[in-house]
Amino acid sequence: MHEKLWNEIERDLRREPRMEDGAVADVMSRVRRPDAPPGSPVPEPETPPPPEPHPRRAGS
Amino acid sequence: MHPADSELVARVREGDVEAFAALVERHYRTCLRFAMRMLDDRADAEEAVQDAFVRAFRALPRYDDRNRFGAWLFRILVNRCRTVLARRKSRERLFVPLDVAAELAGPASTPDVEWSVDVQRALMRLRPALREALLLWCVEDLTCEEIARATGVGTSAVKMRVKRARDRMRELLKESHDAREALERDRAGSPA
């Protein structure tokens, strides 16, 4: 029962969205632009921001 | 045969900017799926995904190709989604998950759409840290180590988050699942 329920949840979660026409072109036009778009400093993917505090600890 | 991600990355690093389009094409849909589930809003998700790709492109010189490109990309996307959620928290916006769920359900029958809405609603009731761990593990198939790198926590915390998230989702959706099964039984039993 548990597994059946989980399988149905997972099947739903795996549905893929449709892709808008021009999505790739939009990314590529930003990539080709030499200047950085506003508000996007060079990323530091190796250091993600800390996850939000646990509500129990944050609330106490 | 399609070139591997590592080959495309090498081409981009050698100056072939257009090779990046193939990487975007290949990974866009899964990134969008993750962002839509995390943010519960298509427009915000599209923006987060596009930002993630642009940032990935700029960070490619620092990309360590011992890691899978897809997992590295998710690391950037997780950050973008966290930023959107933090910004949103301050606006105290009210979310109605129907749009994302209905869209992801596609041309499904009404009970299927209702189930999808319930699944998305349950997902949004999880803490973001649990939500991202669940999606990265169960849907995007990242390894524990990759999720640990993407989220900035240890592998044991990742495992615990995935377990808690799955348990909570089952708990939240059991009633809805039982009702759905009862409906299916009724349908099967009733004459056409």
gemmi code that builds the backbone of each chain (N, CA, C; Angstrom):
import gemmi

chains = {
    "A": [
        ("MET", (0.842, -1.206, 0.000), (0.000, 0.000, 0.000), (0.876, 1.255, 0.000)),
        ("HIS", (1.844, 1.266, 0.940), (2.757, 2.404, 1.023), (3.481, 2.607, -0.296)),
        ("GLU", (3.969, 1.490, -0.845), (4.753, 1.570, -2.077), (3.889, 2.018, -3.248)),
        ("LYS", (2.652, 1.517, -3.293), (1.744, 1.870, -4.390), (1.457, 3.381, -4.355)),
        ("LEU", (1.186, 3.857, -3.144), (0.928, 5.290, -2.989), (2.140, 6.093, -3.434)),
        ("TRP", (3.318, 5.645, -2.974), (4.519, 6.392, -3.337), (4.750, 6.378, -4.841)),
        ("ASN", (4.508, 5.223, -5.476), (4.715, 5.136, -6.925), (3.828, 6.126, -7.673)),
        ("GLU", (2.621, 6.290, -7.185), (1.715, 7.239, -7.851), (2.168, 8.683, -7.646)),
        ("ILE", (2.684, 8.960, -6.455), (3.203, 10.315, -6.194), (4.390, 10.573, -7.130)),
        ("GLU", (5.286, 9.593, -7.187), (6.504, 9.779, -7.979), (6.178, 9.916, -9.470)),
        ("ARG", (5.225, 9.119, -9.939), (4.836, 9.211, -11.354), (4.337, 10.624, -11.655)),
        ("ASP", (3.574, 11.183, -10.729), (3.060, 12.533, -10.956), (4.189, 13.564, -10.919)),
        ("LEU", (5.093, 13.389, -9.973), (6.194, 14.364, -9.843), (7.117, 14.351, -11.071)),
        ("ARG", (7.176, 13.201, -11.744), (8.091, 13.079, -12.888), (7.539, 13.650, -14.199)),
        ("ARG", (6.299, 14.082, -14.184), (5.745, 14.650, -15.422), (6.610, 15.836, -15.862)),
        ("GLU", (6.881, 15.875, -17.153), (7.736, 16.973, -17.642), (6.885, 18.100, -18.208)),
        ("PRO", (7.267, 19.329, -17.951), (6.511, 20.463, -18.496), (6.797, 20.628, -19.987)),
        ("ARG", (5.880, 21.292, -20.673), (6.178, 21.626, -22.068), (7.202, 22.760, -22.081)),
        ("MET", (7.932, 22.816, -23.160), (8.950, 23.873, -23.261), (8.412, 24.969, -24.179)),
        ("GLU", (8.515, 26.211, -23.745), (8.059, 27.318, -24.583), (8.941, 27.404, -25.820)),
        ("ASP", (8.325, 27.725, -26.981), (9.127, 27.983, -28.181), (10.046, 29.158, -27.873)),
        ("GLY", (11.264, 29.040, -28.258), (12.175, 30.172, -28.084), (12.887, 30.190, -26.740)),
        ("ALA", (12.640, 29.184, -25.895), (13.295, 29.183, -24.573), (14.818, 29.086, -24.723)),
        ("VAL", (15.249, 28.186, -25.607), (16.701, 28.023, -25.803), (17.284, 29.303, -26.416)),
        ("ALA", (16.543, 29.855, -27.377), (17.017, 31.084, -28.040), (17.133, 32.221, -27.024)),
        ("ASP", (16.194, 32.283, -26.079), (16.252, 33.342, -25.054), (17.522, 33.212, -24.216)),
        ("VAL", (17.827, 31.982, -23.815), (19.043, 31.769, -23.016), (20.265, 32.157, -23.857)),
        ("MET", (20.272, 31.692, -25.103), (21.458, 31.932, -25.926), (21.646, 33.424, -26.217)),
        ("SER", (20.539, 34.168, -26.320), (20.712, 35.606, -26.582), (21.326, 36.283, -25.368)),
        ("ARG", (20.994, 35.783, -24.185), (21.615, 36.356, -22.962), (23.067, 35.919, -22.846)),
        ("VAL", (23.342, 34.684, -23.258), (24.709, 34.156, -23.176), (25.639, 34.916, -24.122)),
        ("ARG", (25.094, 35.256, -25.317), (25.932, 35.942, -26.315), (26.180, 37.399, -25.958)),
        ("ARG", (25.291, 37.942, -25.095), (25.437, 39.353, -24.714), (26.683, 39.512, -23.857)),
        ("PRO", (27.576, 40.417, -24.245), (28.823, 40.520, -23.476), (28.642, 41.111, -22.083)),
        ("ASP", (27.640, 42.005, -21.938), (27.454, 42.637, -20.618), (26.552, 41.780, -19.751)),
        ("ALA", (26.822, 41.786, -18.487), (26.009, 40.988, -17.563), (24.647, 41.635, -17.388)),
        ("PRO", (23.555, 40.847, -17.393), (22.251, 41.450, -17.115), (22.200, 41.971, -15.683)),
        ("PRO", (21.346, 42.974, -15.433), (21.311, 43.570, -14.091), (21.045, 42.520, -13.003)),
        ("GLY", (21.745, 42.702, -11.916), (21.483, 41.844, -10.753), (22.015, 40.439, -10.860)),
        ("SER", (22.913, 40.183, -11.780), (23.449, 38.816, -11.847), (24.972, 38.821, -11.794)),
        ("PRO", (25.505, 38.862, -10.586), (26.954, 38.795, -10.442), (27.468, 37.419, -10.838)),
        ("VAL", (28.771, 37.293, -11.007), (29.340, 35.992, -11.368), (28.979, 34.981, -10.288)),
        ("PRO", (28.431, 33.832, -10.671), (27.953, 32.877, -9.673), (29.065, 32.149, -8.948)),
        ("GLU", (28.733, 31.676, -7.802), (29.660, 30.850, -7.028), (28.941, 29.552, -6.693)),
        ("PRO", (28.784, 28.672, -7.662), (27.973, 27.477, -7.408), (28.534, 26.554, -6.345)),
        ("GLU", (29.820, 26.704, -6.059), (30.413, 25.807, -5.053), (29.960, 26.163, -3.647)),
        ("THR", (29.442, 27.377, -3.465), (29.035, 27.767, -2.113), (27.571, 28.225, -2.108)),
        ("PRO", (26.650, 27.268, -2.072), (25.238, 27.654, -2.057), (24.898, 28.394, -0.776)),
        ("PRO", (23.879, 29.270, -0.825), (23.484, 29.950, 0.416), (22.986, 28.920, 1.419)),
        ("PRO", (23.121, 29.209, 2.680), (22.698, 28.211, 3.672), (21.211, 27.945, 3.566)),
        ("PRO", (20.798, 26.679, 3.794), (19.361, 26.402, 3.794), (18.701, 27.150, 4.927)),
        ("GLU", (17.411, 27.367, 4.763), (16.702, 28.147, 5.792), (16.740, 27.399, 7.129)),
        ("PRO", (16.752, 28.126, 8.247), (16.827, 27.462, 9.544), (15.605, 26.597, 9.799)),
        ("HIS", (15.825, 25.591, 10.627), (14.710, 24.726, 10.989), (13.674, 25.550, 11.740)),
        ("PRO", (12.379, 25.413, 11.369), (11.357, 26.266, 11.999), (11.306, 26.167, 13.514)),
        ("ARG", (11.567, 24.952, 14.028), (11.486, 24.810, 15.491), (12.574, 25.617, 16.179)),
        ("ARG", (13.794, 25.520, 15.532), (14.897, 26.278, 16.139), (14.734, 27.767, 15.893)),
        ("ALA", (14.282, 28.097, 14.646), (14.150, 29.512, 14.311), (13.052, 30.170, 15.151)),
        ("GLY", (12.036, 29.389, 15.469), (10.907, 29.976, 16.184), (11.137, 30.101, 17.665)),
        ("SER", (12.142, 29.393, 18.185), (12.321, 29.398, 19.624), (13.097, 30.603, 20.095)),
    ],
    "B": [
        ("MET", (24.743, 9.929, -33.384), (24.865, 9.855, -31.919), (25.119, 11.259, -31.327)),
        ("HIS", (24.410, 11.542, -30.225), (24.557, 12.866, -29.621), (25.857, 12.962, -28.829)),
        ("PRO", (26.531, 14.101, -28.925), (27.753, 14.240, -28.119), (27.427, 14.255, -26.625)),
        ("ALA", (28.346, 13.721, -25.834), (28.152, 13.711, -24.377), (28.252, 15.135, -23.846)),
        ("ASP", (27.688, 15.343, -22.646), (27.772, 16.671, -22.025), (29.216, 17.138, -21.930)),
        ("SER", (30.099, 16.211, -21.538), (31.498, 16.594, -21.331), (32.132, 17.110, -22.630)),
        ("GLU", (31.712, 16.501, -23.752), (32.250, 16.937, -25.045), (31.740, 18.339, -25.396)),
        ("LEU", (30.445, 18.562, -25.125), (29.864, 19.889, -25.402), (30.512, 20.950, -24.516)),
        ("VAL", (30.722, 20.589, -23.252), (31.362, 21.543, -22.329), (32.760, 21.890, -22.848)),
        ("ALA", (33.481, 20.878, -23.296), (34.846, 21.118, -23.803), (34.804, 22.051, -25.006)),
        ("ARG", (33.800, 21.855, -25.871), (33.690, 22.723, -27.050), (33.395, 24.164, -26.653)),
        ("VAL", (32.507, 24.332, -25.672), (32.190, 25.697, -25.217), (33.448, 26.348, -24.645)),
        ("ARG", (34.179, 25.567, -23.859), (35.392, 26.116, -23.240), (36.438, 26.500, -24.287)),
        ("GLU", (36.377, 25.826, -25.437), (37.319, 26.167, -26.518), (36.826, 27.343, -27.356)),
        ("GLY", (35.661, 27.890, -26.980), (35.187, 29.088, -27.667), (33.971, 28.878, -28.556)),
        ("ASP", (33.474, 27.638, -28.658), (32.299, 27.375, -29.488), (31.037, 27.643, -28.654)),
        ("VAL", (30.620, 28.903, -28.626), (29.483, 29.317, -27.799), (28.213, 28.556, -28.180)),
        ("GLU", (28.064, 28.279, -29.475), (26.831, 27.633, -29.939), (26.663, 26.215, -29.376)),
        ("ALA", (27.757, 25.588, -28.977), (27.643, 24.242, -28.398), (26.843, 24.295, -27.095)),
        ("PHE", (26.804, 25.461, -26.482), (26.058, 25.604, -25.231), (24.552, 25.426, -25.475)),
        ("ALA", (24.102, 25.781, -26.694), (22.675, 25.645, -27.012), (22.229, 24.185, -26.876)),
        ("ALA", (23.111, 23.257, -27.262), (22.760, 21.832, -27.158), (22.614, 21.417, -25.690)),
        ("LEU", (23.449, 22.002, -24.830), (23.337, 21.700, -23.394), (22.033, 22.274, -22.827)),
        ("VAL", (21.685, 23.478, -23.279), (20.441, 24.103, -22.812), (19.259, 23.242, -23.262)),
        ("GLU", (19.268, 22.875, -24.526), (18.193, 22.043, -25.094), (18.035, 20.749, -24.298)),
        ("ARG", (19.141, 20.145, -23.966), (19.133, 18.843, -23.289), (18.629, 18.929, -21.846)),
        ("HIS", (18.984, 20.009, -21.142), (18.700, 20.062, -19.695), (17.554, 21.001, -19.303)),
        ("TYR", (17.054, 21.763, -20.272), (16.065, 22.798, -19.928), (14.818, 22.220, -19.256)),
        ("ARG", (14.284, 21.150, -19.849), (13.011, 20.628, -19.374), (13.105, 20.090, -17.933)),
        ("THR", (14.165, 19.373, -17.627), (14.280, 18.844, -16.257), (14.520, 19.986, -15.256)),
        ("CYS", (15.291, 20.981, -15.701), (15.503, 22.144, -14.820), (14.177, 22.855, -14.569)),
        ("LEU", (13.390, 22.999, -15.627), (12.103, 23.696, -15.495), (11.159, 22.907, -14.587)),
        ("ARG", (11.185, 21.585, -14.741), (10.347, 20.739, -13.885), (10.696, 20.973, -12.411)),
        ("PHE", (11.990, 20.940, -12.105), (12.425, 21.143, -10.718), (11.987, 22.531, -10.223)),
        ("ALA", (12.242, 23.556, -11.035), (11.947, 24.928, -10.601), (10.438, 25.151, -10.454)),
        ("MET", (9.655, 24.569, -11.358), (8.194, 24.726, -11.243), (7.683, 24.076, -9.969)),
        ("ARG", (8.227, 22.905, -9.659), (7.809, 22.210, -8.436), (8.258, 22.975, -7.195)),
        ("MET", (9.452, 23.529, -7.248), (9.978, 24.256, -6.080), (9.237, 25.571, -5.870)),
        ("LEU", (8.965, 26.270, -6.979), (8.473, 27.645, -6.867), (6.968, 27.752, -7.059)),
        ("ASP", (6.387, 26.706, -7.652), (4.946, 26.676, -7.836), (4.447, 27.828, -8.693)),
        ("ASP", (5.264, 28.202, -9.655), (4.895, 29.312, -10.513), (5.741, 29.214, -11.785)),
        ("ARG", (5.073, 29.137, -12.924), (5.817, 28.907, -14.164), (6.728, 30.084, -14.519)),
        ("ALA", (6.205, 31.312, -14.395), (6.999, 32.477, -14.799), (8.264, 32.595, -13.944)),
        ("ASP", (8.110, 32.439, -12.634), (9.276, 32.489, -11.741), (10.250, 31.361, -12.072)),
        ("ALA", (9.679, 30.195, -12.405), (10.523, 29.038, -12.711), (11.328, 29.275, -13.991)),
        ("GLU", (10.673, 29.807, -15.008), (11.367, 30.079, -16.284), (12.526, 31.049, -16.040)),
        ("GLU", (12.249, 32.067, -15.225), (13.275, 33.076, -14.953), (14.458, 32.454, -14.203)),
        ("ALA", (14.141, 31.612, -13.210), (15.205, 30.964, -12.431), (16.048, 30.048, -13.319)),
        ("VAL", (15.388, 29.329, -14.222), (16.102, 28.396, -15.101), (16.994, 29.172, -16.075)),
        ("GLN", (16.452, 30.228, -16.658), (17.252, 31.013, -17.608), (18.463, 31.626, -16.910)),
        ("ASP", (18.231, 32.162, -15.716), (19.341, 32.722, -14.931), (20.391, 31.649, -14.648)),
        ("ALA", (19.901, 30.460, -14.293), (20.832, 29.371, -13.945), (21.712, 29.024, -15.151)),
        ("PHE", (21.126, 28.971, -16.335), (21.921, 28.648, -17.530), (22.952, 29.744, -17.831)),
        ("VAL", (22.520, 30.997, -17.696), (23.440, 32.099, -17.990), (24.611, 32.073, -16.991)),
        ("ARG", (24.272, 31.829, -15.733), (25.312, 31.763, -14.702), (26.218, 30.556, -14.923)),
        ("ALA", (25.630, 29.452, -15.345), (26.436, 28.254, -15.619), (27.416, 28.544, -16.759)),
        ("PHE", (26.924, 29.223, -17.771), (27.793, 29.556, -18.907), (28.993, 30.387, -18.444)),
        ("ARG", (28.704, 31.377, -17.611), (29.794, 32.254, -17.150), (30.743, 31.531, -16.203)),
        ("ALA", (30.198, 30.528, -15.500), (31.033, 29.818, -14.521), (31.746, 28.602, -15.126)),
        ("LEU", (31.504, 28.332, -16.399), (32.105, 27.135, -17.016), (33.629, 27.027, -16.858)),
        ("PRO", (34.346, 28.137, -16.916), (35.796, 28.004, -16.717), (36.161, 27.380, -15.366)),
        ("ARG", (35.276, 27.505, -14.392), (35.572, 26.953, -13.063), (34.935, 25.581, -12.842)),
        ("TYR", (34.209, 25.106, -13.848), (33.522, 23.817, -13.707), (34.549, 22.678, -13.672)),
        ("ASP", (34.405, 21.825, -12.666), (35.301, 20.677, -12.519), (34.644, 19.489, -13.222)),
        ("ASP", (35.235, 19.053, -14.339), (34.536, 18.044, -15.142), (34.599, 16.632, -14.568)),
        ("ARG", (35.076, 16.502, -13.337), (34.914, 15.201, -12.665), (33.470, 15.059, -12.169)),
        ("ASN", (32.767, 16.202, -12.060), (31.353, 16.173, -11.666), (30.483, 16.117, -12.918)),
        ("ARG", (29.293, 15.510, -12.779), (28.360, 15.506, -13.906), (27.892, 16.924, -14.170)),
        ("PHE", (27.817, 17.299, -15.438), (27.377, 18.654, -15.769), (25.960, 18.908, -15.227)),
        ("GLY", (25.076, 17.916, -15.399), (23.686, 18.082, -14.954), (23.585, 18.359, -13.464)),
        ("ALA", (24.386, 17.653, -12.683), (24.342, 17.830, -11.224), (24.909, 19.195, -10.848)),
        ("TRP", (25.947, 19.615, -11.554), (26.550, 20.938, -11.302), (25.550, 22.041, -11.631)),
        ("LEU", (24.832, 21.851, -12.729), (23.815, 22.820, -13.144), (22.709, 22.926, -12.088)),
        ("PHE", (22.320, 21.796, -11.531), (21.293, 21.808, -10.491), (21.765, 22.565, -9.256)),
        ("ARG", (23.061, 22.521, -9.009), (23.606, 23.251, -7.863), (23.322, 24.751, -8.033)),
        ("ILE", (23.514, 25.236, -9.240), (23.259, 26.651, -9.523), (21.755, 26.932, -9.457)),
        ("LEU", (20.977, 26.005, -10.008), (19.522, 26.197, -10.027), (18.929, 26.183, -8.613)),
        ("VAL", (19.446, 25.321, -7.764), (18.982, 25.285, -6.361), (19.179, 26.670, -5.740)),
        ("ASN", (20.335, 27.273, -6.006), (20.603, 28.623, -5.474), (19.620, 29.651, -6.001)),
        ("ARG", (19.325, 29.561, -7.294), (18.397, 30.534, -7.889), (17.014, 30.375, -7.240)),
        ("CYS", (16.589, 29.132, -7.073), (15.265, 28.893, -6.491), (15.218, 29.392, -5.045)),
        ("ARG", (16.319, 29.180, -4.317), (16.349, 29.663, -2.928), (16.243, 31.183, -2.887)),
        ("THR", (16.901, 31.826, -3.833), (16.847, 33.289, -3.881), (15.417, 33.759, -4.145)),
        ("VAL", (14.750, 33.107, -5.099), (13.364, 33.491, -5.415), (12.473, 33.272, -4.190)),
        ("LEU", (12.648, 32.144, -3.512), (11.811, 31.857, -2.336), (12.056, 32.871, -1.223)),
        ("ALA", (13.319, 33.248, -1.048), (13.642, 34.217, 0.007), (13.017, 35.573, -0.305)),
        ("ARG", (13.085, 35.944, -1.591), (12.506, 37.220, -2.025), (10.991, 37.190, -1.811)),
        ("ARG", (10.415, 36.054, -2.150), (8.972, 35.886, -2.073), (8.485, 35.916, -0.616)),
        ("LYS", (9.276, 35.328, 0.251), (8.913, 35.263, 1.669), (8.676, 36.664, 2.213)),
        ("SER", (9.510, 37.572, 1.748), (9.388, 38.940, 2.261), (8.133, 39.613, 1.705)),
        ("ARG", (7.625, 39.088, 0.590), (6.411, 39.692, 0.018), (5.143, 39.024, 0.548)),
        ("GLU", (5.350, 37.886, 1.256), (4.203, 37.162, 1.834), (3.142, 36.863, 0.778)),
        ("ARG", (3.629, 36.374, -0.376), (2.689, 36.132, -1.462), (1.861, 34.861, -1.203)),
        ("LEU", (0.628, 34.881, -1.640), (-0.241, 33.710, -1.465), (-0.215, 32.894, -2.752)),
        ("PHE", (0.012, 31.599, -2.624), (0.122, 30.765, -3.814), (-1.044, 29.830, -4.005)),
        ("VAL", (-1.453, 29.728, -5.220), (-2.498, 28.775, -5.591), (-1.835, 27.788, -6.551)),
        ("PRO", (-1.642, 26.539, -6.121), (-0.843, 25.622, -6.914), (-1.524, 25.043, -8.140)),
        ("LEU", (-2.753, 25.435, -8.365), (-3.528, 24.822, -9.430), (-2.843, 24.931, -10.794)),
        ("ASP", (-2.282, 26.092, -11.123), (-1.755, 26.302, -12.470), (-0.629, 25.344, -12.802)),
        ("VAL", (0.365, 25.275, -11.927), (1.516, 24.401, -12.174), (1.051, 22.948, -12.252)),
        ("ALA", (0.228, 22.535, -11.302), (-0.223, 21.147, -11.266), (-1.035, 20.809, -12.505)),
        ("ALA", (-1.950, 21.685, -12.872), (-2.792, 21.412, -14.030), (-1.937, 21.363, -15.287)),
        ("GLU", (-0.960, 22.234, -15.366), (-0.111, 22.236, -16.562), (0.703, 20.953, -16.647)),
        ("LEU", (1.257, 20.549, -15.517), (2.076, 19.335, -15.537), (1.222, 18.086, -15.768)),
        ("ALA", (-0.043, 18.143, -15.375), (-0.925, 16.997, -15.604), (-1.228, 16.838, -17.088)),
        ("GLY", (-1.113, 17.928, -17.855), (-1.353, 17.863, -19.296), (-2.812, 17.578, -19.594)),
        ("PRO", (-3.086, 16.926, -20.732), (-4.486, 16.680, -21.095), (-5.057, 15.462, -20.358)),
        ("ALA", (-4.946, 15.469, -19.062), (-5.410, 14.320, -18.264), (-6.883, 14.494, -17.896)),
        ("SER", (-7.488, 13.414, -17.413), (-8.888, 13.496, -17.000), (-8.996, 14.281, -15.694)),
        ("THR", (-10.193, 14.696, -15.339), (-10.378, 15.535, -14.147), (-9.811, 14.904, -12.865)),
        ("PRO", (-10.098, 13.609, -12.582), (-9.523, 13.053, -11.341), (-7.998, 13.104, -11.336)),
        ("ASP", (-7.376, 12.923, -12.529), (-5.912, 12.990, -12.598), (-5.413, 14.401, -12.301)),
        ("VAL", (-6.130, 15.387, -12.812), (-5.732, 16.776, -12.547), (-5.891, 17.060, -11.052)),
        ("GLU", (-6.986, 16.578, -10.498), (-7.207, 16.796, -9.059), (-6.096, 16.145, -8.237)),
        ("TRP", (-5.679, 14.953, -8.660), (-4.577, 14.264, -7.976), (-3.295, 15.091, -8.103)),
        ("SER", (-3.045, 15.595, -9.309), (-1.840, 16.411, -9.514), (-1.860, 17.661, -8.639)),
        ("VAL", (-3.032, 18.247, -8.510), (-3.162, 19.440, -7.653), (-2.862, 19.051, -6.203)),
        ("ASP", (-3.378, 17.907, -5.789), (-3.121, 17.448, -4.411), (-1.635, 17.183, -4.187)),
        ("VAL", (-0.994, 16.568, -5.192), (0.440, 16.267, -5.061), (1.233, 17.572, -4.937)),
        ("GLN", (0.915, 18.539, -5.808), (1.660, 19.804, -5.764), (1.380, 20.552, -4.464)),
        ("ARG", (0.140, 20.490, -4.024), (-0.214, 21.181, -2.773), (0.549, 20.555, -1.596)),
        ("ALA", (0.626, 19.232, -1.589), (1.361, 18.544, -0.517), (2.844, 18.911, -0.583)),
        ("LEU", (3.370, 18.938, -1.799), (4.781, 19.294, -1.988), (5.074, 20.688, -1.417)),
        ("MET", (4.144, 21.608, -1.656), (4.343, 22.975, -1.183), (4.182, 23.095, 0.328)),
        ("ARG", (3.629, 22.062, 0.941), (3.531, 22.098, 2.410), (4.818, 21.622, 3.077)),
        ("LEU", (5.714, 21.040, 2.284), (7.012, 20.639, 2.842), (7.899, 21.864, 2.997)),
        ("ARG", (8.784, 21.825, 3.969), (9.785, 22.891, 4.067), (10.607, 22.864, 2.784)),
        ("PRO", (11.064, 24.040, 2.290), (11.831, 24.052, 1.032), (13.025, 23.096, 1.042)),
        ("ALA", (13.679, 22.959, 2.190), (14.854, 22.072, 2.253), (14.449, 20.615, 2.009)),
        ("LEU", (13.296, 20.227, 2.514), (12.808, 18.859, 2.280), (12.352, 18.708, 0.843)),
        ("ARG", (11.695, 19.754, 0.352), (11.175, 19.719, -1.023), (12.309, 19.557, -2.022)),
        ("GLU", (13.358, 20.357, -1.847), (14.450, 20.265, -2.827), (15.164, 18.914, -2.740)),
        ("ALA", (15.333, 18.395, -1.542), (15.992, 17.087, -1.405), (15.154, 15.990, -2.069)),
        ("LEU", (13.854, 16.030, -1.825), (12.960, 15.024, -2.410), (12.992, 15.077, -3.938)),
        ("LEU", (12.887, 16.282, -4.488), (12.846, 16.414, -5.952), (14.175, 16.003, -6.582)),
        ("LEU", (15.269, 16.407, -5.956), (16.576, 16.076, -6.548), (16.837, 14.573, -6.507)),
        ("TRP", (16.369, 13.924, -5.432), (16.630, 12.491, -5.269), (15.633, 11.643, -6.064)),
        ("CYS", (14.354, 11.900, -5.850), (13.324, 11.007, -6.411), (12.934, 11.346, -7.841)),
        ("VAL", (13.122, 12.582, -8.244), (12.664, 12.968, -9.579), (13.845, 13.219, -10.510)),
        ("GLU", (14.837, 13.951, -10.040), (15.948, 14.299, -10.928), (17.101, 13.301, -10.840)),
        ("ASP", (16.978, 12.326, -9.951), (17.930, 11.204, -9.879), (19.384, 11.611, -9.608)),
        ("LEU", (19.569, 12.649, -8.816), (20.928, 12.975, -8.383), (21.332, 12.000, -7.287)),
        ("THR", (22.632, 11.762, -7.145), (23.096, 10.898, -6.062), (23.096, 11.706, -4.753)),
        ("CYS", (23.219, 10.986, -3.644), (23.268, 11.661, -2.341), (24.416, 12.670, -2.290)),
        ("GLU", (25.558, 12.262, -2.837), (26.737, 13.140, -2.825), (26.476, 14.393, -3.666)),
        ("GLU", (25.820, 14.205, -4.815), (25.520, 15.353, -5.678), (24.529, 16.297, -4.998)),
        ("ILE", (23.560, 15.720, -4.297), (22.583, 16.570, -3.594), (23.278, 17.306, -2.444)),
        ("ALA", (24.175, 16.604, -1.778), (24.907, 17.243, -0.677), (25.677, 18.455, -1.198)),
        ("ARG", (26.334, 18.295, -2.349), (27.077, 19.421, -2.918), (26.130, 20.538, -3.357)),
        ("ALA", (24.987, 20.146, -3.932), (24.040, 21.151, -4.446), (23.365, 21.934, -3.331)),
        ("THR", (23.180, 21.299, -2.192), (22.394, 21.951, -1.136), (23.244, 22.429, 0.042)),
        ("GLY", (24.497, 22.019, 0.066), (25.387, 22.508, 1.114), (25.222, 21.803, 2.443)),
        ("VAL", (24.670, 20.588, 2.443), (24.587, 19.819, 3.696), (25.272, 18.468, 3.505)),
        ("GLY", (25.455, 17.723, 4.593), (26.102, 16.418, 4.512), (25.176, 15.353, 3.934)),
        ("THR", (25.780, 14.225, 3.534), (24.972, 13.167, 2.913), (23.974, 12.545, 3.900)),
        ("SER", (24.346, 12.472, 5.181), (23.392, 11.883, 6.128), (22.175, 12.794, 6.292)),
        ("ALA", (22.401, 14.105, 6.246), (21.269, 15.047, 6.328), (20.395, 14.921, 5.082)),
        ("VAL", (21.038, 14.702, 3.930), (20.270, 14.532, 2.690), (19.350, 13.322, 2.822)),
        ("LYS", (19.927, 12.203, 3.282), (19.127, 10.976, 3.413), (17.955, 11.190, 4.362)),
        ("MET", (18.227, 11.881, 5.455), (17.171, 12.124, 6.437), (16.073, 13.008, 5.839)),
        ("ARG", (16.495, 14.026, 5.080), (15.507, 14.921, 4.472), (14.626, 14.173, 3.469)),
        ("VAL", (15.266, 13.310, 2.676), (14.488, 12.554, 1.677), (13.476, 11.652, 2.387)),
        ("LYS", (13.946, 10.994, 3.441), (13.043, 10.086, 4.161), (11.873, 10.863, 4.778)),
        ("ARG", (12.197, 11.972, 5.432), (11.137, 12.767, 6.057), (10.147, 13.276, 5.019)),
        ("ALA", (10.693, 13.720, 3.894), (9.833, 14.275, 2.837), (8.900, 13.200, 2.285)),
        ("ARG", (9.449, 12.012, 2.053), (8.608, 10.924, 1.521), (7.525, 10.543, 2.521)),
        ("ASP", (7.914, 10.428, 3.777), (6.933, 10.065, 4.811), (5.816, 11.103, 4.889)),
        ("ARG", (6.220, 12.363, 4.848), (5.237, 13.454, 4.971), (4.314, 13.499, 3.747)),
        ("MET", (4.885, 13.285, 2.565), (4.066, 13.280, 1.342), (3.039, 12.152, 1.409)),
        ("ARG", (3.487, 10.980, 1.840), (2.560, 9.838, 1.956), (1.435, 10.180, 2.939)),
        ("GLU", (1.836, 10.771, 4.051), (0.874, 11.132, 5.092), (-0.157, 12.129, 4.540)),
        ("LEU", (0.360, 13.136, 3.828), (-0.527, 14.190, 3.326), (-1.442, 13.693, 2.211)),
        ("LEU", (-0.967, 12.691, 1.478), (-1.720, 12.290, 0.290), (-2.521, 11.000, 0.458)),
        ("LYS", (-2.403, 10.383, 1.614), (-3.070, 9.090, 1.792), (-4.583, 9.207, 1.581)),
        ("GLU", (-5.169, 10.209, 2.194), (-6.612, 10.371, 2.093), (-7.065, 10.592, 0.645)),
        ("SER", (-6.343, 11.464, -0.005), (-6.679, 11.772, -1.392), (-6.500, 10.545, -2.287)),
        ("HIS", (-5.445, 9.762, -2.014), (-5.174, 8.552, -2.783), (-6.281, 7.523, -2.559)),
        ("ASP", (-6.710, 7.374, -1.307), (-7.775, 6.412, -0.993), (-9.067, 6.811, -1.707)),
        ("ALA", (-9.366, 8.102, -1.708), (-10.587, 8.582, -2.363), (-10.512, 8.308, -3.872)),
        ("ARG", (-9.337, 8.481, -4.416), (-9.136, 8.263, -5.855), (-9.329, 6.782, -6.195)),
        ("GLU", (-8.777, 5.933, -5.331), (-8.917, 4.486, -5.567), (-10.384, 4.057, -5.471)),
        ("ALA", (-11.092, 4.634, -4.495), (-12.508, 4.295, -4.327), (-13.294, 4.709, -5.578)),
        ("LEU", (-12.938, 5.879, -6.114), (-13.602, 6.368, -7.331), (-13.345, 5.419, -8.499)),
        ("GLU", (-12.106, 4.962, -8.605), (-11.753, 4.031, -9.690), (-12.512, 2.717, -9.539)),
        ("ARG", (-12.655, 2.264, -8.285), (-13.398, 1.005, -8.050), (-14.861, 1.181, -8.457)),
        ("ASP", (-15.416, 2.357, -8.086), (-16.812, 2.635, -8.456), (-16.983, 2.621, -9.964)),
        ("ARG", (-16.045, 3.254, -10.617), (-16.120, 3.338, -12.087), (-16.063, 1.955, -12.718)),
        ("ALA", (-15.125, 1.137, -12.184), (-14.953, -0.211, -12.734), (-16.197, -1.054, -12.484)),
        ("GLY", (-16.898, -0.782, -11.373), (-18.063, -1.582, -11.011), (-19.343, -1.121, -11.681)),
        ("SER", (-19.384, 0.153, -12.084), (-20.621, 0.666, -12.653), (-20.733, 0.311, -14.137)),
        ("PRO", (-21.974, 0.067, -14.635), (-22.132, -0.271, -16.059), (-21.795, 0.917, -16.949)),
        ("ALA", (-21.292, 0.625, -18.147), (-20.869, 1.697, -19.066), (-22.065, 2.460, -19.616)),
    ],
}
model = gemmi.Model(1)
for chain_id, residues in chains.items():
    chain = gemmi.Chain(chain_id)
    for i, (resn, *xyz) in enumerate(residues, 1):
        res = gemmi.Residue()
        res.name, res.seqid = resn, gemmi.SeqId(i, " ")
        for name, pos in zip(("N", "CA", "C"), xyz):
            atom = gemmi.Atom()
            atom.name, atom.element = name, gemmi.Element(name[0])
            atom.pos, atom.b_iso = gemmi.Position(*pos), 0.0
            res.add_atom(atom)
        chain.add_residue(res)
    model.add_chain(chain)
structure = gemmi.Structure()
structure.add_model(model)
structure.setup_entities()
